[in-house]
């Protein structure tokens, strides 16, 4: 099921439906919300989307990579995160080859970077996007290892 919504305050905060519509670039943007009911409810409560397509640009919210109970292989967490980003891009007709910038926020750069780089190589090929890796003390939800956000330039495909 594909959920594409024009941006409106009612899509993000239902109680704001009577407020004036937003102005500026986001007013005509396409907003992608989660297809999972639980995740979508959380997004509506916190006021964010999986992705916003504005013109040729797609801005993706951060995807948190975390281990499931019993897992110890960090690559499994990164594989899920990179697949999740690929799914969001695909819902807008794009892919990892359209990503021009990414930022990753790590709770432990030293131990996490080798696994992330290994998985990233399976999704991101040359020419590479700009990438900034930042160390942080914690992520939401608790237990998250790394949060990955990206921006894609996805021109109409012929």
N, CA and C of each residue as an Amber inpcrd file, in Angstrom:
protein
   474
   0.8400000  -1.1700000   0.0000000   0.0000000   0.0000000   0.0000000
   0.8870000   1.2340000   0.0000000   0.7120000   2.1120000  -0.9650000
   1.4920000   3.3290000  -1.0910000   0.7350000   4.4680000  -0.4440000
   1.3980000   5.2120000   0.4410000   0.7740000   6.3420000   1.1010000
   1.5290000   7.5920000   0.6930000   0.9710000   8.3710000  -0.2110000
   1.5480000   9.6400000  -0.6410000   0.5450000  10.7170000  -0.2910000
   0.9570000  11.6820000   0.4710000   0.0520000  12.7300000   0.8850000
   0.6270000  14.0900000   0.5560000  -0.2160000  15.0270000   0.0740000
   0.2850000  16.3880000  -0.0090000   0.4460000  16.8860000   1.4180000
   1.4690000  17.6760000   1.6640000   1.7200000  18.1540000   3.0130000
   0.5990000  19.0490000   3.4780000   0.0720000  18.7500000   4.6290000
  -0.9080000  19.6150000   5.2700000  -0.7400000  19.4530000   6.7580000
  -1.1570000  20.4400000   7.5010000  -1.0400000  20.3360000   8.9440000
  -1.8650000  19.1850000   9.4770000  -2.9810000  18.8570000   8.8490000
  -3.8050000  17.7640000   9.3440000  -3.1060000  16.4190000   9.1730000
  -2.1830000  16.2920000   8.2040000  -1.4520000  15.0390000   8.0240000
  -0.4410000  14.8370000   9.1400000   0.0530000  15.9220000   9.7070000
   1.0650000  15.8120000  10.7480000   0.4580000  15.9430000  12.1360000
  -0.4520000  16.8600000  12.3110000  -1.0890000  17.0770000  13.6040000
  -2.5850000  17.2770000  13.3780000  -3.3860000  16.2140000  13.5700000
  -4.8030000  16.2960000  13.2620000  -5.5260000  17.4550000  13.9410000
  -5.1170000  17.8610000  15.1420000  -5.7850000  18.9580000  15.8300000
  -5.4620000  20.3130000  15.2090000  -4.5200000  20.3560000  14.2910000
  -4.1590000  21.6130000  13.6390000  -4.8630000  21.7790000  12.3010000
  -5.8620000  20.9350000  12.0220000  -6.5300000  20.9540000  10.7190000
  -7.1950000  22.2950000  10.4210000  -7.5820000  23.0250000  11.4400000
  -8.2590000  24.3040000  11.2350000  -7.2890000  25.4760000  11.1380000
  -6.0030000  25.2100000  11.2990000  -4.9980000  26.2680000  11.2170000
  -4.7750000  26.6480000   9.7610000  -4.1540000  27.8000000   9.5520000
  -3.8380000  28.2570000   8.1970000  -2.8670000  27.2740000   7.5510000
  -3.0060000  27.0280000   6.2390000  -2.0790000  26.1140000   5.5750000
  -0.6630000  26.6680000   5.6010000   0.3320000  25.7660000   5.5400000
   1.7170000  26.2380000   5.5560000   2.0430000  26.9730000   4.2570000
   3.0010000  27.8530000   4.3540000   3.4550000  28.5410000   3.1470000
   4.8810000  28.1170000   2.8650000   5.3600000  28.4430000   1.6920000
   6.7350000  28.1230000   1.3550000   6.8530000  26.8370000   0.5730000
   8.0720000  26.3560000   0.4530000   8.3830000  25.2120000  -0.4010000
   7.6790000  23.9330000   0.0060000   7.4710000  23.7040000   1.3110000
   6.8540000  22.4610000   1.7530000   5.3690000  22.3920000   1.4150000
   4.7370000  23.5340000   1.1190000   3.2940000  23.5500000   0.8600000
   2.9150000  22.6520000  -0.3110000   3.7440000  22.5530000  -1.3280000
   3.4310000  21.7180000  -2.4880000   4.1940000  20.4100000  -2.5120000
   4.8280000  20.0540000  -1.4120000   5.6680000  18.8600000  -1.3670000
   4.8200000  17.5920000  -1.2190000   5.4340000  16.4590000  -1.5350000
   4.8340000  15.1510000  -1.3060000   5.4410000  14.5830000  -0.0370000
   4.5860000  14.1200000   0.8640000   5.0270000  13.5980000   2.1530000
   4.7620000  12.1000000   2.2040000   5.7620000  11.3410000   2.6030000
   5.6450000   9.8940000   2.7390000   5.6170000   9.5730000   4.2290000
   4.5140000   8.9770000   4.6680000   4.4030000   8.5190000   6.0460000
   4.5640000   7.0060000   6.0730000   4.8620000   6.4730000   7.2380000
   5.0680000   5.0400000   7.3770000   3.8100000   4.2690000   6.9990000
   4.0150000   3.0950000   6.4190000   2.9060000   2.1920000   6.1100000
   2.5230000   1.3510000   7.3240000   3.4090000   1.2740000   8.3100000
   3.1460000   0.5360000   9.5350000   2.2890000   1.3900000  10.4660000
   1.1140000   0.8910000  10.8960000   0.2100000   1.7120000  11.7240000
   0.8480000   2.2250000  13.0110000   1.6460000   1.4030000  13.6950000
   2.2870000   1.8430000  14.9270000   3.2990000   2.9490000  14.6790000
   4.1240000   2.7710000  13.6560000   5.1200000   3.7930000  13.3110000
   4.4370000   5.0720000  12.8490000   3.3720000   4.9160000  12.0820000
   2.6550000   6.0960000  11.5840000   2.0400000   6.8870000  12.7430000
   1.4890000   6.1880000  13.7090000   0.9110000   6.8520000  14.8840000
   2.0000000   7.6570000  15.6060000   3.1870000   7.0500000  15.7520000
   4.3120000   7.7390000  16.3940000   4.7020000   8.9790000  15.5900000
   4.7590000   8.8460000  14.2540000   5.1040000   9.9870000  13.4030000
   4.0940000  11.1210000  13.5710000   2.8240000  10.7840000  13.6190000
   1.7980000  11.8190000  13.7620000   1.8910000  12.4970000  15.1290000
   2.2030000  11.7240000  16.1740000   2.3610000  12.3030000  17.5090000
   3.5610000  13.2450000  17.5680000   4.6680000  12.8630000  16.9500000
   5.9010000  13.6480000  17.0170000   5.9970000  14.6740000  15.8950000
   5.1640000  14.5320000  14.8610000   5.1410000  15.5090000  13.7800000
   6.2860000  15.3990000  12.7900000   6.4960000  14.2100000  12.2140000
   7.5230000  14.0580000  11.1750000   7.0960000  12.9790000  10.1930000
   7.7570000  12.9360000   9.0650000   7.4550000  11.9750000   8.0020000
   8.6850000  11.1430000   7.6780000   8.4740000   9.9960000   6.9930000
   9.6120000   9.2040000   6.5160000  10.4330000  10.0120000   5.5270000
   9.7280000  10.7230000   4.6210000  10.4190000  11.4900000   3.5860000
   9.5210000  12.6040000   3.0840000  10.1560000  13.6560000   2.5900000
   9.4610000  14.7660000   1.9350000  10.1400000  14.9830000   0.5910000
   9.3420000  14.9250000  -0.4780000   9.8420000  15.2030000  -1.8200000
   9.4230000  16.6210000  -2.1780000  10.4050000  17.4800000  -2.3860000
  10.1680000  18.8810000  -2.7460000  10.9410000  19.1520000  -4.0330000
  10.2150000  19.3160000  -5.1240000  10.8760000  19.4560000  -6.4170000
  11.6160000  18.1660000  -6.7270000  12.8710000  18.2880000  -7.1260000
  13.6820000  17.1130000  -7.4560000  14.3960000  16.5240000  -6.2410000
  14.2250000  17.1550000  -5.0780000  14.9300000  16.6930000  -3.8790000
  14.0340000  15.8540000  -2.9880000  14.6240000  14.8330000  -2.3900000
  13.9480000  14.0130000  -1.3970000  14.7700000  14.1100000  -0.1170000
  14.1000000  14.4970000   0.9420000  14.7280000  14.6170000   2.2520000
  14.1800000  13.4880000   3.1240000  15.0570000  12.5850000   3.5430000
  14.6370000  11.4490000   4.3450000  14.9480000  11.6940000   5.8140000
  13.9730000  11.3780000   6.6680000  14.2150000  11.4270000   8.1070000
  15.2050000  10.3450000   8.4750000  15.8290000  10.5080000   9.6150000
  16.7880000   9.5160000  10.0660000  16.1430000   8.1660000  10.3240000
  16.8470000   7.1080000   9.9500000  16.4380000   5.7340000  10.2090000
  17.4070000   5.1810000  11.2460000  16.8650000   4.6940000  12.3500000
  17.7050000   4.1940000  13.4320000  18.0120000   2.7180000  13.2160000
  19.2980000   2.3900000  13.2680000  19.7560000   1.0050000  13.1850000
  19.9450000   0.4950000  14.6040000  19.3160000  -0.6280000  14.9020000
  19.4520000  -1.2220000  16.2280000  19.4320000  -2.7300000  16.1360000
  20.0250000  -3.3640000  17.1230000  20.0310000  -4.8220000  17.1800000
  18.7190000  -5.3290000  17.7700000  18.2440000  -6.4430000  17.2500000
  17.0810000  -7.1120000  17.8280000  17.5690000  -7.9790000  18.9870000
  16.6670000  -8.3400000  19.8930000  17.0920000  -9.1870000  21.0220000
  17.8220000 -10.4390000  20.5420000  18.9730000 -10.7040000  21.1650000
  19.7740000 -11.8710000  20.8200000  20.7960000 -11.6390000  19.7170000
  20.6640000 -10.5510000  18.9560000  21.6260000 -10.2750000  17.8790000
  22.8990000  -9.6440000  18.4380000  24.0130000  -9.9670000  17.8110000
  25.2870000  -9.3370000  18.1660000  25.9980000  -8.7760000  16.9380000
  25.5760000  -9.1810000  15.7460000  26.2130000  -8.7640000  14.5020000
  25.6470000  -7.4060000  14.0690000  26.4630000  -6.3660000  14.1720000
  26.0160000  -5.0130000  13.8150000  25.5670000  -4.9100000  12.3650000
  26.1140000  -5.7430000  11.5080000  25.7490000  -5.6950000  10.0910000
  24.2570000  -5.9410000   9.8850000  23.6470000  -6.7650000  10.7260000
  22.2040000  -7.0280000  10.6130000  21.4050000  -5.7530000  10.8350000
  21.7970000  -4.9590000  11.8160000  21.1080000  -3.6960000  12.0990000
  21.2780000  -2.7190000  10.9400000  22.4800000  -2.6270000  10.4000000
  22.7170000  -1.7050000   9.2860000  22.0160000  -2.1680000   8.0110000
  21.9690000  -3.4670000   7.8000000  21.2660000  -4.0000000   6.6250000
  19.7910000  -3.5870000   6.6650000  19.1500000  -3.7250000   7.8190000
  17.7380000  -3.3210000   7.9480000  17.5740000  -1.8300000   7.6870000
  18.4730000  -1.0220000   8.2210000  18.3730000   0.4280000   8.0470000
  18.5530000   0.8280000   6.5780000  19.5560000   0.2720000   5.9170000
  19.7880000   0.6130000   4.5080000  18.6320000   0.1400000   3.6230000
  18.0640000  -1.0350000   3.9410000  16.8830000  -1.5100000   3.1920000
  15.6900000  -0.5890000   3.4190000  15.5090000  -0.1190000   4.6380000
  14.4090000   0.7870000   4.9590000  14.5420000   2.0850000   4.1620000
  15.7460000   2.6200000   4.0880000  15.9830000   3.8320000   3.2970000
  15.7110000   3.5490000   1.8220000  16.1690000   2.3980000   1.3270000
  15.9170000   2.0270000  -0.0740000  14.4190000   1.9550000  -0.3490000
  13.6470000   1.4170000   0.6010000  12.1880000   1.3410000   0.4350000
  11.5700000   2.7310000   0.3420000  11.9700000   3.6280000   1.2090000
  11.4350000   4.9980000   1.1680000  11.7840000   5.6710000  -0.1540000
  13.0260000   5.5200000  -0.5930000  13.4220000   6.0800000  -1.8870000
  12.5950000   5.4650000  -3.0120000  12.4130000   4.1680000  -2.9860000
  11.6670000   3.4700000  -4.0200000  10.2150000   3.9140000  -4.1010000
   9.6140000   4.2610000  -2.9770000   8.2290000   4.7320000  -2.9710000
   8.0900000   6.0360000  -3.7550000   9.1980000   6.7250000  -3.9590000
   9.1910000   7.9760000  -4.7210000   9.8940000   7.8100000  -6.0660000
  10.1290000   6.5710000  -6.4950000  10.7300000   6.3070000  -7.8010000
  12.2230000   6.5180000  -7.8610000  12.8970000   6.4770000  -6.7270000
  14.3380000   6.7330000  -6.6740000  15.0490000   5.5440000  -6.0340000
  16.3840000   5.6400000  -5.9380000  17.1650000   4.5780000  -5.3150000
  18.4350000   5.1730000  -4.7040000  19.2610000   4.3010000  -4.1390000
  20.4850000   4.7730000  -3.4940000  21.4000000   5.5290000  -4.4510000
  21.3280000   5.2550000  -5.7400000  22.1430000   5.9750000  -6.7130000
  21.7730000   7.4410000  -6.8260000  20.6000000   7.8180000  -6.3220000
  20.1470000   9.2100000  -6.3430000  20.5510000   9.9790000  -5.0880000
  21.0950000   9.2970000  -4.1010000  21.4730000   9.9510000  -2.8390000
  22.7110000  10.8110000  -3.0670000  22.6130000  12.0900000  -2.7000000
  23.7330000  13.0200000  -2.8790000  24.4090000  13.3770000  -1.5540000
  23.7140000  13.1030000  -0.4430000  24.2760000  13.4460000   0.8690000
  23.6830000  12.5240000   1.9060000  24.5150000  12.1020000   2.8500000
  24.0180000  11.3530000   3.9980000  24.7910000  11.7470000   5.2370000
  24.0980000  11.6380000   6.3680000  24.7000000  11.9170000   7.6680000
  24.3610000  10.7480000   8.5690000  25.3490000  10.2630000   9.2920000
  25.1020000   9.1800000  10.2400000  25.5370000   9.6360000  11.6300000
  24.7160000   9.2970000  12.6030000  24.9400000   9.6660000  14.0030000
  25.1820000   8.3720000  14.7740000  26.3910000   8.2180000  15.3400000
  26.8340000   6.9600000  15.9420000  27.0140000   7.0980000  17.4460000
  26.5270000   6.0960000  18.1810000  26.7550000   6.0780000  19.6230000
  28.1470000   5.5640000  19.9740000  28.8230000   4.9190000  19.0150000
  30.2060000   4.4740000  19.2110000  30.8780000   4.3550000  17.8400000
  31.4840000   5.4290000  17.3860000  32.0940000   5.4640000  16.0530000
  33.1140000   4.3500000  15.8490000  33.9460000   4.1120000  16.8310000
  35.0420000   3.1570000  16.6860000  34.5480000   1.7510000  16.3800000
  33.5500000   1.2670000  17.1030000  33.0930000  -0.1010000  16.8910000
  32.0640000  -0.2160000  15.7680000  31.3610000   0.8600000  15.4600000
  30.2720000   0.7850000  14.4850000  30.6990000   1.0360000  13.0430000
  31.7120000   1.8380000  12.8290000  32.0720000   2.2100000  11.4600000
  32.4480000   1.0290000  10.5640000  33.2450000   0.0630000  11.0100000
  33.5770000  -1.0420000  10.0930000  32.3350000  -1.7800000   9.5740000
  31.3780000  -2.0790000  10.4430000  30.1670000  -2.7850000  10.0080000
  29.3140000  -1.9090000   9.1040000  29.2070000  -0.6250000   9.4470000
  28.3940000   0.2600000   8.6120000  29.0090000   0.4140000   7.2230000
  30.3060000   0.6020000   7.1610000  30.9710000   0.7590000   5.8660000
  30.7950000  -0.5040000   5.0230000  30.8990000  -1.6840000   5.6500000
  30.7270000  -2.9270000   4.9060000  29.3320000  -3.0150000   4.2790000
  28.2980000  -2.6890000   5.0510000  26.9330000  -2.7400000   4.5240000
  26.7090000  -1.6160000   3.5160000  27.2100000  -0.4350000   3.8080000
  27.0470000   0.7180000   2.9080000  27.5860000   0.3950000   1.5110000
  28.6760000  -0.3380000   1.4360000  29.2700000  -0.7000000   0.1290000
  28.3070000  -1.5010000  -0.7480000  27.3830000  -2.2280000  -0.1220000
  26.4050000  -3.0140000  -0.8940000  25.2990000  -2.1380000  -1.4740000
  25.1310000  -0.9500000  -0.9510000  24.0500000  -0.0630000  -1.3860000
  24.5420000   1.1830000  -2.1160000  25.7130000   1.6680000  -1.7670000
  26.2120000   2.9460000  -2.2740000  27.4720000   2.7090000  -3.0920000
  27.4050000   3.0500000  -4.3800000  28.5360000   2.8660000  -5.2840000
  29.0630000   4.2320000  -5.7390000  30.2360000   4.2250000  -6.3210000
  30.8180000   5.4520000  -6.8740000  29.9800000   5.9100000  -8.0720000
  29.8760000   7.1850000  -8.2870000  30.4330000   8.2700000  -7.4950000
  29.6720000   8.4020000  -6.1740000  30.4050000   8.5390000  -5.0920000
  29.8410000   8.5000000  -3.7490000  29.1620000   9.8090000  -3.3710000
  28.1650000   9.7140000  -2.4960000  27.5530000  10.9340000  -1.9730000
  28.4610000  11.5640000  -0.9170000  28.1830000  12.8010000  -0.5840000
  28.8440000  13.4240000   0.5630000  28.3570000  12.6760000   1.8060000
  29.2560000  12.4740000   2.7870000  28.8710000  11.7260000   3.9890000
  29.5820000  12.3110000   5.1880000  28.8140000  12.5740000   6.2310000
  29.3630000  13.0400000   7.4970000  28.9370000  12.0660000   8.5830000
  29.8890000  11.5740000   9.3670000  29.6130000  10.6780000  10.4920000
  29.8760000  11.4560000  11.7810000  28.9080000  11.4320000  12.6730000
  28.9600000  12.2230000  13.8990000  28.7950000  11.3010000  15.1040000
  29.5850000  11.5220000  16.1430000  29.4300000  10.7740000  17.3880000
  28.4180000  11.4550000  18.2920000  27.5090000  10.6650000  18.8780000
  26.4790000  11.1800000  19.7920000  26.4430000  10.3010000  21.0400000
  25.8170000  10.7910000  22.0920000  25.7570000  10.0100000  23.3300000
  24.5940000   9.0360000  23.3670000  23.4610000   9.3600000  22.7120000
  22.3440000   8.4220000  22.6630000  21.3750000   8.8050000  21.5670000
  20.5170000   7.8460000  21.2190000  19.5100000   8.0490000  20.1830000
  18.1380000   7.6780000  20.7200000  17.1190000   8.1860000  20.0580000
  15.7420000   7.7680000  20.3260000  15.3600000   6.8560000  19.1820000
  14.8700000   5.6600000  19.3710000  14.5780000   5.0640000  20.6790000
  15.8440000   4.5700000  21.3660000  15.7380000   4.3950000  22.6680000
  16.8730000   3.8610000  23.4260000  17.2920000   2.5340000  22.8240000
  18.5730000   2.2790000  22.8140000  19.0760000   1.0430000  22.2340000
  19.4970000   1.1910000  20.7840000  19.2040000   2.3360000  20.1690000
  19.6390000   2.5630000  18.7980000  21.1400000   2.7240000  18.7450000
  21.7400000   2.1520000  17.7120000  23.1850000   2.2460000  17.5270000
  23.5650000   3.4670000  16.7120000  22.8980000   3.6120000  15.5860000
  23.2300000   4.6460000  14.6120000  21.9480000   5.1330000  13.9720000
  21.8770000   6.4150000  13.6900000  20.7690000   6.9770000  12.9200000
  21.3360000   7.4900000  11.6050000  20.6840000   7.1200000  10.4960000
  21.1660000   7.4800000   9.1640000  20.1040000   8.3100000   8.4700000
  20.4830000   9.4960000   8.0180000  19.5710000  10.3300000   7.2340000
  20.2250000  10.6240000   5.8980000  19.3960000  10.9450000   4.9130000
  19.9460000  11.1500000   3.5710000  19.1040000  12.1480000   2.7950000
  19.7270000  12.7250000   1.7820000  19.0590000  13.6040000   0.8260000
  19.3620000  13.0550000  -0.5590000  18.3280000  12.9760000  -1.3800000
  18.4940000  12.4660000  -2.7520000  18.0670000  13.5400000  -3.7430000
  18.7040000  13.5460000  -4.8830000  18.3290000  14.3850000  -6.0210000
  17.8120000  13.4150000  -7.0740000  16.5040000  13.4400000  -7.2610000
  15.8710000  12.4270000  -8.0910000  15.0780000  13.1270000  -9.1840000
  15.7430000  13.3570000 -10.2900000  15.0710000  14.0040000 -11.4310000
  14.1360000  13.0050000 -12.0920000  13.1420000  13.5100000 -12.7770000
  12.1720000  12.6480000 -13.4670000  12.9220000  11.6750000 -14.3750000
  12.5640000  10.4030000 -14.2800000  13.1920000   9.3710000 -15.0990000
  12.4470000   9.2710000 -16.4210000  13.1800000   9.2060000 -17.5410000
  12.5440000   9.0580000 -18.8570000  12.3980000   7.6130000 -19.2280000
